[in-house]
């Protein structure tokens, strides 16, 4: 085996090891992103529930007593 062929095998081995390490890190990052996304969605749902909780009573009491009839039902 020549010196050049030895270096080729060395760099091939280093490349395979690097690929394995990158796959491991990629899996960890994907798992972290999924957990982060779940936390983000949970926080968004809490915010939407709070806003809905504030707006729902406003919309419920914003309806006039006589919704139909237009200007003919105005009380002065």
Order of alpha helices (4+ residues) and beta strands (2+ residues): alpha
